[in-house]
Amino acid sequence: MSTHRSPDVAVIGAGVVGLGVAWRAAARGMRVVVLERAPEGQSPGAASPVAAGMLAPVSEADVGERPLLELGLRAAAAWPAFSAELGDKVGYRACGTLLLARGADEAAALEREQALRESLGLHAERLLPSAARRLEPALAPHLRAALHVADDHAADPRRLHAALRAAAIEAGVEIRTGADVERITLDGTRASGVVLADGTTVVAGQVVVAAGSWSGAALGLPEPARVPVRPVKGQLLRLRDPDGPGLLDRVLRFEGGYVVPRGDGRYIVGATMEERGFDPTVTAGGVYELLRDTIDLVPGIDELVIEETVVGFRPGVPDNVPILGRSPHVEGLVWATGHHRNGILLASITGDLVADILAGAREEAVA
Ligand SMILES: Cc1cc2nc3c(=O)[nH]c(=O)nc-3n(C[C@H](O)[C@H](O)[C@H](O)COP(=O)(O)OP(=O)(O)OC[C@H]3O[C@@H](n4cnc5c(N)ncnc54)[C@H](O)[C@@H]3O)c2cc1C
């Protein structure tokens, strides 16, 4: 990209959302710069490199609102083609998911969950514990009930993040690291670019805020123009089986957590949901709770090696529906944020939805 002309679009944030938007906007012929405050390869607390990678609209149907479910189902359907477009380098696994119950209370809750999904026209098959254990022999004998969600899969968010970065660069996007956006510049009521913490001004035709949990910061905007994004802290463990793959194949979800197999002997055990602002600490209680519930259901987890304990901040919004669209207050300002628990799932459609908005081909992403 030539440095002589200012970009059509400045994207704030190089998580999966910002990179996905930048890639798809560049593919439509726009000149795009991505501004990421972290130095290359590190972004403390960013959600994208921390996420578990479940692509699970059906399993999450009890958490979300109807528009989120519809968006999630579209995103899940788009994932195979999205993965193929990124050269199948994103660890996409069509592995399915088991929802598990231990005691009578959890089994009753699972029955209600199945009824809810049926009422929404979603498919979740009830399994006897013996059938669930035939699918996943590592499950503990005291399993009480299970639901098989055959269409909820998984991907590897770190590989996705790297693949999106490479695709964006290949499409001509300029990614500036160490570029901390202090504020969005306004020309009357129109966004005209941004100013970085070191005083550099970047002039741009349109500005996209894809700053994850930090999207709720003032960014120099008047109060009514801001969005209610808050950090929802998640602690998560990355484990490795020294004996290689084979302990588990499917994603397991249960009261208190989940396990996501990467298919290569590594397992993600997550995650806490904490309203603690930007507290970056891994706590003994958090790790204990995650391991207690997981080992209770899969005793073989006991033998695995802890490779990492990590914390990430989910960009939470009051109604759990991402904010994808033009600001009603500031012309030329577009929001791409609030993906909360589903940013990896929604990565398959977010880039195109927001790029369409930037190109003027669409007004809103979520009707
Ligand atoms: C523990 C955990 C587990 C999860 N599991 C799943 C899952 O299984 N499935 C799923 O679909 N989703 C999951 N998620 C959610 C998913 O990770 C997020 O929704 C998604 O990654 C959000 O991406 P983002 O690009 O908006 O934000 P981020 O990845 O947080 O990126 C935002 C970027 O903006 C940069 N930035 C912020 N402010 C500025 C500024 N002023 N100037 C310049 N740069 C700035 C930050 O440094 C950061 O790199 C999980 C999240 C967590 C924390």
The ligand as an ORCA input file, in Angstrom:
! r2SCAN-3c Opt
* xyz 0 1
  C     -11.919    -17.611     28.030
  C     -12.622    -17.346     26.735
  C     -13.161    -18.408     26.013
  C     -13.839    -18.164     24.806
  N     -14.320    -19.220     24.096
  C     -14.976    -19.007     22.922
  C     -15.463    -20.093     22.162
  O     -15.289    -21.253     22.542
  N     -16.128    -19.827     20.993
  C     -16.315    -18.553     20.530
  O     -16.935    -18.379     19.485
  N     -15.842    -17.495     21.241
  C     -15.191    -17.695     22.413
  N     -14.723    -16.635     23.144
  C     -15.071    -15.294     22.693
  C     -14.120    -14.756     21.612
  O     -12.801    -15.013     21.993
  C     -14.344    -13.257     21.446
  O     -15.700    -12.958     21.215
  C     -13.534    -12.706     20.248
  O     -12.213    -13.183     20.293
  C     -13.539    -11.193     20.254
  O     -12.647    -10.774     19.278
  P     -12.281     -9.221     19.125
  O     -11.414     -9.119     17.927
  O     -13.539     -8.419     19.183
  O     -11.505     -8.862     20.479
  P     -10.008     -9.160     20.945
  O      -9.546    -10.487     20.482
  O      -9.977     -8.905     22.416
  O      -9.151     -8.098     20.184
  C      -9.273     -6.713     20.438
  C      -7.940     -6.066     20.069
  O      -8.081     -4.659     20.126
  C      -6.876     -4.121     20.614
  N      -7.165     -2.774     21.136
  C      -8.010     -2.463     22.156
  N      -8.042     -1.131     22.336
  C      -7.212     -0.572     21.410
  C      -6.818      0.756     21.110
  N      -7.311      1.810     21.793
  N      -5.932      0.944     20.098
  C      -5.428     -0.090     19.390
  N      -5.759     -1.380     19.651
  C      -6.653     -1.624     20.646
  C      -6.461     -5.113     21.708
  O      -5.081     -5.003     22.022
  C      -6.825     -6.439     21.046
  O      -5.738     -7.004     20.316
  C     -14.005    -16.845     24.332
  C     -13.421    -15.790     25.034
  C     -12.730    -16.029     26.214
  C     -12.099    -14.885     26.938
*
